[in-house]
Amino acid sequence: MNDANELSPDEIAEYGHMWDGSENWELNAFHRLQSELEIVFEGARPTPREILALRKLLPAYGDLPMQELKAKIGDSPRLALGEYRNSRAQQLLEAAQRLGLSINATDTSRTSYLAILVDEEEDGHLASVIEDDELAERITHRMLAAGVPVTERYEID
């Protein structure tokens, strides 16, 4: 196989019914909207004002003794806060800015797909779970390329 999304002839023979129109397949696209947040300090390490603002921003840091908090932050000019769903990320961004902290957000949203066989006679749906993630991704790519209908679903937090 030349292309990373190419399926072998055996895989096409086994899974081709999912996109060739012989069965009523659809894809559910699940969108998870999230961002990774990072505080960027003014200098090589946080100033006392930034440490106090950080304590107000994150309750877990507010309860730590100052020496323990300084040790946790270290001498880095940045502090990774982790990944948050978009509504919480937006709250933290706004709060950090109000507190005078510089904060970066990197979009880490992702979409996953689930292939569903729709059985209109039985009024039912059957999900296809392919445990090999790389194979599932190649099959999804092929289904999308073939124009299999997609239902968009957004994770709301």
N, C-alpha and C positions, 0 to 999 in steps of 0.2 A: 504494500500500500504506500503510495507516494504522499498523499494528503493526510494530515492528522485526523480529518473528519471522514475519511473514506471508510466504507465498510467492506469486509471481505465478501467474496461470493457466497460463502456459507452463511454469513450474518444476513446478507440480503435475502437468501432463501428462507431463513428462519423468521426474520422480522419484517420483510417487505410488505406483508399484509397490513402493516400499521400506516403505510403512506400510499399504497397503490390504488386506493379507492374501493377495494373489494369488501372492506368493512368500514363501519362508521366511527372512525377515531377522531378525537380532538385532543388538543394540548391545553392544559391549564397552566398559565404562567403566574407564578407566585412572586410578587415583587416585595422585597424587604428593604425599606428605605431607612438608611442608617448612615452615620458619620463617625469618623474617628477624630477625637479632640485632643489637642495638645496646647498647653500653656507655653508661651515663649517669653522668657524673662528678659528684662532690659539689658542685663549684662551677662557676664560669664556664669553668674549664679544669682539666685533670687535676692532681691533687696528685702529689708525688714517689712516695708510697706506691701510688697508682693506676697510675702509669707502671711501677713495678717489678712490680706484679701483672699488668699487661697483658703484660709481657715473659715472665712465666711462663705465662700463658694461651695465648699464640700464639707458637709457635717462630719464625715469620718475624720477629716483633718482637724476640724475644730476641737475635737475631744482629745487629741494627742498632746502630750506635753511638748513645749516648744523645741527642746533638744531632740526629742524623738522625731518630730516632724522635719526638722532640719536634716537629720540623718537620713530620713526616708527620701527627701528630695535630692540630697547630695549636692554636688557642685556643678551640676549640669545646667546649661542655659535653657533647657527645655524639660517639660514634665508631661509625659503621656498620660492622659486621663482615661483612655480606653475608647471602646465603641459604644455608641448610644443610638437608640432609635431616634428618628428625626425630631419628634416632638420634644423629647428630653434634651437632645443635642441643642435645639433652638433655645430652650430655657436656659441651659448652661452658657451658651454663647452670649445671650443678652445679659445674664447676671454677671458674667466675667467682665463684659465691657462696662457695665455700670460700676463695677468695683475697680476699674482702671487696669484690668489685666489684658494682656495681648493674648489672643487665643486663635488657633488655626483649626479649621475643620476640613477634613478630607472625606469626600463622598466614598463610602465603602458599600453602597447599596448593591444588592445582587438579586438576580432572578433565577428561580429554579422552575423546572417544568415537570409536569406529571401527565403521562399519556393516559387517556380515558377512552375506553370502548363504550359507546353509547348504544344501548339495546332498546330501541324504541318500542318493540313488541312487548317486552317485559317491563317497560318503563323503568329501566335500571341503568346503572353505570358500573363498569368494572375497571379498576385502576391497574395499570401494568407497572409493576415494580421490578426494575432490572437492577440487581445488586452490584453489578460491575459499573462503577461510576463513569469510567471512560467509554464503555460501550453505550451506556444510557445517553451520554452526551452526543456521541456520534449518531445514534438513532434519532434523537431530538433534532439535531442539525438537519438530518435527511428529511424528517417530517416537516420541518419549517420550510426547507427548500421546495418540498413538494406541494406546499400550500395547504397543509392540514389546518383546519380552523383552530384559532387560539382564543381562549377565554382569559382575559386579564383579571387578576385578583391582586389587590393591594393589602398588605398587612397594616392594619390601623392600630396604633397604640394609644 
